[in-house]
């Protein structure tokens, strides 16, 4: 259903009001379409990202103290192709830096165990909850035996909790989510 001329004018006027307001920040996408965001939401998002990065560093330090060798995982799971691919790098035009931290899971950890090595894929989530796509990616990693365990690091009341994906999300030999 097509928008009426009045609806389009109303949307345009609303965008203009927000663009001129001190409460909103305006940027333009690749096609030149204005994107208006609340400055309050931008600030909240920056704080949440910083808390997440701080917790990720805390998890890394905790695993290293427990004898794990921890590396940033720079691959991604392509669920359509059913394979592991290199994660796309993100460019920050302000600092002129390429970011590598876009892989899933966040870390690959290993240590000597028995006759070989124990290898974990660790996804860091402050609340410990995975969305549907993340559950599918974890199931892919488990089904294809990429890691010995896929573990979710969660912020506990006093310390970091490690949740085993298989125990929480998968039934015996059933990887349906």
N, C-alpha and C positions, 0 to 999 in steps of 0.2 A: 504494500500500500504506500503510495507516494505521499510525501509530506506536503502539506498545504503551504502556500506562499507565506501566510501569517505565521505558521509554526516555525518556518525557517528564519523569518525575520526576528521572531521572539528569541530563538536560540542564539542568533547573531548578536542581538542586543545584550543578552545575558553574558555572552563571552566577552563583549566589550566592557561591561561593568566589572567583571572579574579581572580582566587584563589591566584595568586602571586602578584596581584596589590594592591596598597594602597587604591584604590578607592572602593574596594569591600570587603565584609565580607563573609566568607564561614562558613557554619555549615552543619551538616549532619542530615538527617531525620532518622526515626526508621529503615529503610531498608538499611541505609548506603549510600544513594544517596546524593551527595553534593548539597546544596542549596546556590546559590550565590545571594547576595543582595547588591545593591548600598548603600554605607555608607550615601550618601546624602538622599536617600529615607528613610533609617532607622531613621536618625535624624529628618526628616520631620514628619514621623509617630509618633515619640515620642513626638514631640511638639504638634501635633494635638490631641493626646491622653490626654496630660496634659491640654490643653485648654478645651477639652470636660469634663474632670473631674472637673476642676475649675468651669465651667459653671453649672455643675450638683450640686455642693456645693452651688453656688449662687442661683439656683432655689430653693433648699431645704430651705435655709435661708429666701428667699422671701415668700415662702408658710407659713413657721412657723410664720413670722411676721404678716401675714394676718390671723392668727388664726387656721391654719390647723395643725393637728398632722401628721407628715410625717415619714414613715418607708420605708426602702429599700425593694422592692418586690423581693423575691428570688424564684419565680416560673417562668415557661416558658409555652408557649402554644404549644402543640403538635398538629399540624394541621392535620396530618395523622390519629391519633387516635381520634381527636376532643375532647381533654380534657386538663386540666391544670396538669402539672407534675412539680416535683421539678427540678430546674435548675441545670445543671451539674456544679460542683465546679471546679475552675481552680487552679492548684498548681504552685507556683512560686518556682523553685528549688534554686534560688539564695537567696531569703529571707526566704525560708522554711515556706511559709505562704499559706493557702488556701484562695482563693478569692471567695466571695459570690456575687459579683456584676454582675451576668450574667443573671438576670431575665428580663422578658419583661412584662409590662412596667418597667421603672426604679423605680418608687415610687408608694406606695399606700398612699393616704392622706384621712383623714376623720375629720369631725367636726360636731357638733350638728346642726341640721337643722330641723325646724318644730317639728314633734313628734318623729323623730328618728335621724339618722345620714345621712349625705351626704358623699358618698365615691367616690373618684376620683382615676383613674389609670393615672399616669403622665409619659409620655415618653419625655425625654429631647433631643432635637435636635437643635444644634446651628443655622442651616439653616431652621428648621421647616419642612423639607421634609422627608416623609416616603418612604421606598422602597416597592415593591409589597408584600413581605412576611410580613412586619410590618403592612401594611394596612389590610391584611387578618387576622392577629392576633388581631388587633383592632376591626375589624368587628366581630370576634368570641366573644370578650369580651362584645361588645355592644349587639349582638344577644342573648347571654346567660345571660344578665343582671348581669354580675359579678361586675361591678362598676356602680354608678349612671351616671358618665360621663367618657369618655376617653379623656384626654387633652394632647396636644402637647405643650411643653414649648419651645419657640423660642427666640433667642436673637434679641431684637428690637434695634432701634437706640439709645434710651435713657434708656429703661427698658425692662423687660422680658414681652413678649407677650404670652398669653395663647390661643391656638386655639382649639376649640371643634371639635373633630373628626367627630361627626354626622353632624355638620353644613358644614364642608369643604368637606367631602368625601362621605356622604350617602345622597341619595334622600329620600323623604318621604317613610318610611317603606320599602325601597329597599336597601338591603345590598349587592347587586352585585357590585363588584369593576371592 
